[in-house]
Amino acid sequence: RFGAVTALDDVSLEARPGEVLAVLGPNGAGKTTAISCMLGLLQPTHGSARLFGGSPRAASARMRVGAMLQISGVPETLTVREHLSSFAVYYPAPLGVDAALDLAGLTAVADRQYGKLSGGQKQRLHFALAMIGNPDLLFLDEPTTGLDVASRREFWTEIRGFLEGQRTVVLTTHYLEEADALADRMVLIDKGRIVAEGTPAEIKRRAAARRVRAVTALSL
């Protein structure tokens, strides 16, 4: 809770090893709050969050996690390569910088300062920083917000390439097509509560069984 506002209400979910779990919902549904609890950035008012069976704040757990959050705070004067090299030293077995550049499609701008990157290139660098530690678990909080359709699809391809190593991913998004393209399982949240859970096919079957009727006062 945040004062009188209940951001998450009786939410229980689990990310299973090797799967992509999409937490889907509109803006303000509670998706970012859920990820913040899983990462140990927020302490739940009630209940608990466990990461690899222990505290999300334990150093041993954080060494195995990568996160791409909506607010990055990345210094603008360092180059792409300098950012990746600086982050890599925090992890015991990081990806090589060149490998991260290639995976995120940033090799051509490796020596460009962050402040001179396009919006899409900045997003790619945020993704590269999240995976430079070679994490077992990757959190992506609305990673393609603000990107056009073509850029989103390119980004999905990069994420699939990263998943070839059988990693676990928790993805938040309000794009149904993004969840459908990437997720093994979806959890739909609205107003802080889980309203549906299942595979993309199961979720679509439920929606397909409903009929929406619109009535207006306009006449032809």
C-alpha positions as CSV (number, residue, x, y, z in Angstrom):
1,R,0.0,0.0,0.0
2,F,1.0,3.6,-0.6
3,G,-1.0,5.5,2.0
4,A,-4.6,5.0,1.1
5,V,-3.8,3.4,-2.2
6,T,-3.6,-0.4,-2.5
7,A,-1.3,-1.0,-5.4
8,L,-1.3,-4.8,-5.1
9,D,-4.1,-6.7,-3.5
10,D,-3.7,-10.4,-2.7
11,V,-1.3,-11.0,-5.7
12,S,0.5,-14.3,-5.8
13,L,2.6,-15.3,-8.8
14,E,5.6,-17.4,-9.6
15,A,8.2,-17.3,-12.4
16,R,9.2,-20.8,-13.3
17,P,12.7,-21.8,-14.4
18,G,13.3,-21.3,-18.1
19,E,10.0,-19.6,-18.9
20,V,9.0,-16.1,-20.0
21,L,6.3,-14.8,-17.7
22,A,4.4,-11.7,-19.0
23,V,2.7,-9.5,-16.4
24,L,0.1,-7.7,-18.5
25,G,-2.1,-4.8,-17.6
26,P,-3.0,-1.2,-18.3
27,N,-0.9,1.7,-16.9
28,G,-1.4,1.9,-13.1
29,A,-2.4,-1.7,-12.8
30,G,0.5,-2.5,-10.4
31,K,3.0,-4.2,-12.7
32,T,6.0,-2.0,-11.8
33,T,5.2,-2.3,-8.1
34,A,5.2,-6.1,-8.4
35,I,8.6,-6.1,-10.1
36,S,10.0,-3.7,-7.5
37,C,8.9,-6.2,-4.7
38,M,10.5,-9.1,-6.6
39,L,13.7,-7.2,-6.9
40,G,13.7,-6.1,-3.2
41,L,13.4,-2.4,-4.1
42,L,10.1,-2.3,-2.2
43,Q,9.1,-4.2,0.9
44,P,5.5,-5.6,0.7
45,T,3.1,-4.2,3.3
46,H,2.0,-7.8,3.9
47,G,3.2,-11.1,2.5
48,S,6.7,-11.7,1.1
49,A,8.8,-11.9,-2.1
50,R,11.4,-14.7,-2.6
51,L,14.2,-14.7,-5.1
52,F,15.9,-18.0,-5.8
53,G,14.3,-19.2,-2.5
54,G,15.8,-16.4,-0.4
55,S,15.7,-12.7,0.2
56,P,15.6,-10.5,-2.9
57,R,18.1,-8.2,-1.2
58,A,20.7,-10.9,-0.7
59,A,23.9,-10.3,-2.7
60,S,24.0,-13.9,-3.8
61,A,20.5,-13.4,-5.4
62,R,21.3,-10.0,-7.0
63,M,24.4,-11.4,-8.7
64,R,22.1,-13.7,-10.7
65,V,19.6,-11.0,-11.8
66,G,19.4,-8.4,-14.5
67,A,16.8,-5.7,-14.7
68,M,15.7,-3.2,-17.3
69,L,13.6,-0.7,-15.5
70,Q,11.6,2.3,-16.8
71,I,14.0,4.9,-15.1
72,S,17.6,4.2,-15.9
73,G,19.7,7.2,-14.6
74,V,22.4,6.4,-17.1
75,P,25.1,9.1,-17.3
76,E,25.0,10.8,-20.8
77,T,28.8,11.5,-21.2
78,L,30.0,7.8,-21.1
79,T,30.0,5.8,-24.3
80,V,28.0,2.6,-24.9
81,R,31.2,0.5,-24.5
82,E,32.2,2.3,-21.3
83,H,28.8,1.7,-19.7
84,L,28.9,-2.0,-20.5
85,S,32.5,-2.3,-19.3
86,S,31.7,-0.6,-16.0
87,F,28.6,-2.7,-15.3
88,A,30.4,-6.0,-16.2
89,V,32.9,-5.8,-13.3
90,Y,30.1,-6.1,-10.7
91,Y,29.3,-9.8,-11.8
92,P,31.4,-12.9,-11.3
93,A,30.8,-14.3,-14.8
94,P,29.6,-11.5,-17.1
95,L,29.0,-11.7,-20.8
96,G,31.8,-10.3,-22.9
97,V,31.2,-6.6,-23.8
98,D,31.5,-7.4,-27.5
99,A,29.0,-10.2,-27.2
100,A,26.5,-7.9,-25.4
101,L,27.0,-5.2,-28.1
102,D,26.3,-7.8,-30.8
103,L,23.2,-9.2,-29.0
104,A,21.7,-5.8,-28.5
105,G,22.6,-4.6,-32.0
106,L,24.9,-1.8,-30.7
107,T,28.2,-2.7,-32.3
108,A,28.0,0.2,-34.8
109,V,27.5,2.8,-32.0
110,A,29.8,1.3,-29.3
111,D,31.9,4.4,-29.1
112,R,29.0,6.9,-29.1
113,Q,28.1,8.7,-26.0
114,Y,24.8,7.8,-24.4
115,G,23.5,11.4,-24.7
116,K,23.9,11.2,-28.5
117,L,22.0,7.9,-29.0
118,S,18.5,7.8,-30.5
119,G,15.6,6.7,-28.3
120,G,15.7,3.2,-29.7
121,Q,19.4,2.9,-29.2
122,K,19.1,4.0,-25.6
123,Q,16.5,1.2,-25.0
124,R,18.9,-1.3,-26.6
125,L,21.7,-0.1,-24.2
126,H,19.4,-0.5,-21.2
127,F,18.7,-4.1,-22.4
128,A,22.4,-4.7,-22.8
129,L,23.1,-3.4,-19.3
130,A,20.4,-5.7,-17.9
131,M,22.0,-8.8,-19.5
132,I,25.7,-8.0,-19.3
133,G,25.9,-9.9,-16.0
134,N,24.8,-13.1,-17.8
135,P,21.8,-13.4,-15.4
136,D,19.7,-16.5,-14.7
137,L,16.7,-14.2,-14.2
138,L,15.9,-11.1,-16.3
139,F,13.3,-8.5,-15.4
140,L,12.1,-6.3,-18.3
141,D,9.7,-3.5,-17.1
142,E,7.8,-2.3,-20.2
143,P,11.0,-2.5,-22.3
144,T,9.5,-1.3,-25.6
145,T,7.4,1.7,-24.4
146,G,7.8,4.6,-26.8
147,L,9.2,2.5,-29.6
148,D,7.5,2.2,-33.0
149,V,6.1,-1.1,-34.3
150,A,9.2,-2.0,-36.3
151,S,11.6,-1.2,-33.4
152,R,9.5,-3.3,-31.0
153,R,9.6,-6.3,-33.3
154,E,13.4,-6.0,-33.7
155,F,13.6,-5.8,-29.9
156,W,11.6,-9.0,-29.5
157,T,14.0,-10.8,-31.8
158,E,16.9,-9.7,-29.6
159,I,15.1,-11.0,-26.5
160,R,14.5,-14.3,-28.1
161,G,18.2,-14.5,-28.9
162,F,19.0,-14.0,-25.3
163,L,16.6,-16.7,-24.2
164,E,18.4,-19.4,-26.1
165,G,20.4,-20.0,-22.9
166,Q,17.2,-21.2,-21.1
167,R,16.9,-18.2,-18.9
168,T,13.9,-17.0,-16.9
169,V,12.3,-13.7,-17.9
170,V,9.7,-11.6,-16.1
171,L,8.2,-9.1,-18.6
172,T,5.7,-6.4,-17.8
173,T,3.9,-4.8,-20.7
174,H,0.6,-3.3,-21.7
175,Y,1.0,-4.6,-25.3
176,L,-1.0,-7.8,-25.8
177,E,0.9,-8.6,-29.0
178,E,4.2,-8.3,-27.1
179,A,3.1,-10.8,-24.5
180,D,1.7,-13.1,-27.2
181,A,5.0,-13.0,-29.1
182,L,7.3,-13.6,-26.2
183,A,5.5,-15.2,-23.2
184,D,5.0,-18.9,-22.2
185,R,2.5,-17.7,-19.6
186,M,0.6,-14.5,-18.9
187,V,-0.7,-13.0,-15.7
188,L,-3.3,-10.2,-16.2
189,I,-3.4,-7.6,-13.5
190,D,-6.0,-4.8,-13.2
191,K,-6.3,-2.4,-10.3
192,G,-3.8,-4.4,-8.3
193,R,-5.5,-7.7,-8.6
194,I,-4.9,-10.8,-10.8
195,V,-7.9,-11.2,-13.1
196,A,-6.6,-14.0,-15.4
197,E,-3.7,-16.4,-15.7
198,G,-2.7,-18.9,-18.4
199,T,-0.8,-19.5,-21.6
200,P,-1.3,-16.9,-24.4
201,A,-3.6,-19.4,-26.2
202,E,-5.7,-19.9,-23.1
203,I,-6.1,-16.2,-22.6
204,K,-7.1,-15.6,-26.2
205,R,-9.6,-18.4,-26.1
206,R,-11.3,-16.8,-23.1
207,A,-11.4,-13.4,-24.8
208,A,-12.7,-14.9,-28.0
209,A,-15.7,-16.3,-26.2
210,R,-16.9,-12.8,-25.4
211,R,-19.0,-10.4,-27.5
212,V,-18.6,-6.7,-27.2
213,R,-21.6,-4.6,-28.4
214,A,-21.4,-0.8,-28.8
215,V,-24.6,1.3,-29.0
216,T,-24.6,5.0,-29.9
217,A,-27.2,7.7,-30.4
218,L,-25.9,8.4,-33.9
219,S,-28.0,7.6,-36.9
220,L,-26.8,6.9,-40.4
